[in-house]
């Protein structure tokens, strides 16, 4: 038998369960909603932002690195935030403009990952997959901007 719409009480009960956020991260929908698809850009950009935050926590603090950390976290998490905003665009022009900010933030993320690798060569290997993902997001959003 198919369930009806979920009530607010259902979500309160679900949130109260200890296993609701077993990985400590917040996500939309209950765990039983199934795996996300690789092309789900909202989820992909959110996961990328989470990875950037975790990576930034590994960077040793000093006057130079503090600036790089701030810039990297700002740019890396802004990609997803701008894409969320683009999904609420009121016109095609508004969508293209907001997606253009995603492109800019992806470029900036790549730049600051490179600067972190220069400042902390021991983190270059850990930065490499993030750099590749930022490049892929740049290509995706660049393509979306022109269509």
C-alpha positions, 0 to 999 in steps of 0.5 A, a space after each residue: 500500500 502506498 503511503 500518503 503525504 508525509 506529515 510534519 509529525 513524521 519529519 519531527 519523528 524522523 529527525 529525532 532518530 539517532 541514525 538520521 544524520 549518521 555521518 554528521 551532515 545535513 541533507 534533504 530528505 530521509 535516508 531511504 530516499 535512495 542514492 543520489 545520481 552523479 548528475 545531481 548538481 545540487 548534491 554534487 556541489 554540496 558534497 564538493 563544498 563539504 570536501 573543501 571545508 574538510 580539506 581546509 581544516 587540514 591546512 596549517 594556520 599561519 598568516 599566509 595560509 589564513 588568507 588562502 583558507 578563507 578564500 578557498 572556503 569562500 569560493 569552493 562553497 559558493 559554487 553550490 550556493 550560486 547554483 541553488 540560486 540559479 535554480 530559482 532564476 526568474 528568467 533565462 538571462 537571470 539563470 545565465 548570469 547566476 550560472 556565470 558566478 558558478 563558473 567564476 567561483 570554480 575558477 577561483 577555487 582552482 586558483 586557491 587550491 593551486 596556491 595552497 599546494 604552493 604554500 603547503 607542498 605536503 597537501 598537493 596530493 590531497 588537493 589534486 582530486 579537488 582541483 579536478 572536481 573544480 575543473 569538471 564543475 567549471 566545464 559543466 557550468 560553462 556549458 550550461 551558461 552558453 545553452 
